[in-house]
Amino acid sequence: MKPLQPLLERALVYVCAYQGTKLVGFSKVVGDGGVHGLLLDPTVAPEHQRQGLGRRLVETCVEESRRRGIEWLHVDFEPHFAKFYAACGFSSTSAGLRNLKP
Protein backbone atom coordinates (compact mmCIF):
# COMPACT_ATOMS: atom_id res chain seq x y z
CA MET A 1 0.00 0.00 0.00
CA LYS A 2 1.28 3.46 -0.93
CA PRO A 3 1.84 6.05 1.80
CA LEU A 4 -1.14 8.41 2.07
CA GLN A 5 0.72 11.60 2.97
CA PRO A 6 1.83 12.48 -0.60
CA LEU A 7 -1.74 11.97 -1.83
CA LEU A 8 -3.17 14.13 0.94
CA GLU A 9 -0.64 16.90 0.26
CA ARG A 10 -1.78 17.15 -3.37
CA ALA A 11 -5.50 16.98 -2.66
CA LEU A 12 -7.54 20.17 -2.67
CA VAL A 13 -10.36 18.28 -0.95
CA TYR A 14 -10.26 14.87 0.73
CA VAL A 15 -13.47 13.37 2.13
CA CYS A 16 -13.77 10.20 4.20
CA ALA A 17 -16.81 8.33 5.51
CA TYR A 18 -16.58 6.16 8.58
CA GLN A 19 -18.82 3.69 10.32
CA GLY A 20 -17.46 3.95 13.83
CA THR A 21 -13.70 3.77 13.30
CA LYS A 22 -13.91 1.79 10.04
CA LEU A 23 -13.28 3.67 6.78
CA VAL A 24 -16.19 2.82 4.44
CA GLY A 25 -15.86 5.51 1.75
CA PHE A 26 -13.59 8.23 0.43
CA SER A 27 -13.10 10.65 -2.44
CA LYS A 28 -10.79 13.52 -3.30
CA VAL A 29 -10.41 16.50 -5.59
CA VAL A 30 -7.11 17.74 -6.99
CA GLY A 31 -6.81 21.21 -8.42
CA ASP A 32 -4.82 22.89 -11.16
CA GLY A 33 -4.09 25.99 -9.09
CA GLY A 34 -6.85 27.81 -10.97
CA VAL A 35 -10.57 27.20 -11.43
CA HIS A 36 -10.46 23.53 -12.49
CA GLY A 37 -10.68 20.53 -10.19
CA LEU A 38 -10.66 16.81 -10.89
CA LEU A 39 -12.77 14.45 -8.79
CA LEU A 40 -10.84 11.25 -8.14
CA ASP A 41 -11.41 7.90 -6.49
CA PRO A 42 -14.97 8.11 -5.15
CA THR A 43 -15.07 4.71 -3.51
CA VAL A 44 -17.54 3.01 -1.17
CA ALA A 45 -17.07 -0.38 0.48
CA PRO A 46 -19.30 -2.96 -1.23
CA GLU A 47 -21.45 -3.55 1.85
CA HIS A 48 -22.27 0.20 2.00
CA GLN A 49 -23.06 0.75 -1.68
CA ARG A 50 -26.51 1.71 -3.02
CA GLN A 51 -27.36 3.62 0.16
CA GLY A 52 -26.55 7.13 -1.06
CA LEU A 53 -23.11 7.31 0.54
CA GLY A 54 -21.28 7.73 -2.78
CA ARG A 55 -23.53 10.61 -3.78
CA ARG A 56 -23.00 12.26 -0.39
CA LEU A 57 -19.22 11.94 -0.78
CA VAL A 58 -19.38 13.50 -4.24
CA GLU A 59 -21.70 16.29 -3.07
CA THR A 60 -19.35 17.11 -0.20
CA CYS A 61 -16.47 17.28 -2.68
CA VAL A 62 -18.57 19.58 -4.89
CA GLU A 63 -19.46 21.90 -2.00
CA GLU A 64 -15.89 22.05 -0.67
CA SER A 65 -14.47 22.59 -4.17
CA ARG A 66 -16.88 25.48 -4.77
CA ARG A 67 -15.86 26.98 -1.42
CA ARG A 68 -12.22 26.85 -2.54
CA GLY A 69 -12.90 28.72 -5.79
CA ILE A 70 -13.24 25.78 -8.19
CA GLU A 71 -15.62 26.66 -11.03
CA TRP A 72 -15.31 23.52 -13.17
CA LEU A 73 -15.23 20.07 -11.61
CA HIS A 74 -14.16 17.31 -13.99
CA VAL A 75 -14.59 13.58 -13.57
CA ASP A 76 -13.42 10.73 -15.77
CA PHE A 77 -15.34 7.46 -15.54
CA GLU A 78 -16.07 4.17 -17.21
CA PRO A 79 -19.41 3.88 -19.07
CA HIS A 80 -21.06 1.70 -16.41
CA PHE A 81 -20.78 4.64 -13.94
CA ALA A 82 -22.60 7.11 -16.24
CA LYS A 83 -25.92 6.90 -14.37
CA PHE A 84 -24.22 7.48 -11.02
CA TYR A 85 -22.42 10.60 -12.21
CA ALA A 86 -25.52 11.91 -13.99
CA ALA A 87 -27.40 11.52 -10.69
CA CYS A 88 -24.61 13.56 -9.07
CA GLY A 89 -25.19 16.41 -11.55
CA PHE A 90 -22.39 15.76 -14.03
CA SER A 91 -23.00 16.02 -17.77
CA SER A 92 -21.08 14.13 -20.43
CA THR A 93 -18.56 15.92 -22.64
CA SER A 94 -16.04 14.89 -25.25
CA ALA A 95 -12.55 14.50 -23.86
CA GLY A 96 -9.26 12.97 -24.79
CA LEU A 97 -7.26 10.44 -22.82
CA ARG A 98 -3.73 9.21 -23.37
CA ASN A 99 -2.14 6.36 -21.43
CA LEU A 100 1.47 7.28 -20.61
CA LYS A 101 2.57 3.86 -19.38
CA PRO A 102 5.14 2.25 -21.68
Residue pairs with C-beta under 8 A, 6 or more apart in sequence:
7 14
7 28
8 14
10 30
11 28
11 29
11 30
12 28
12 29
12 30
12 31
12 37
12 65
12 68
12 70
13 28
13 29
13 37
13 60
13 61
13 64
13 65
13 68
14 26
14 27
14 28
14 29
15 26
15 27
15 28
15 57
15 60
15 61
15 64
16 23
16 25
16 26
17 23
17 24
17 25
17 26
17 44
17 48
17 53
17 56
17 57
18 24
19 48
23 45
24 44
24 45
24 47
24 48
24 53
25 42
25 43
25 44
25 45
25 48
25 53
25 54
25 57
26 41
26 42
26 43
26 57
27 39
27 40
27 41
27 42
27 43
27 57
27 58
27 60
27 61
28 39
28 40
28 41
28 61
29 37
29 38
29 39
29 40
29 61
29 64
29 65
29 70
29 73
30 37
30 38
30 40
31 37
31 38
31 65
31 68
31 70
32 38
35 69
35 70
35 71
35 72
36 70
36 71
36 72
36 73
36 74
37 65
37 70
37 72
37 73
37 74
38 73
38 74
38 75
38 76
39 58
39 61
39 73
39 74
39 75
42 54
42 57
42 58
42 61
44 53
44 54
44 57
54 84
55 84
55 87
55 88
58 88
59 88
61 73
62 73
62 88
62 89
65 73
73 90
75 85
75 90
76 95
76 97
77 84
77 85
82 92
86 92
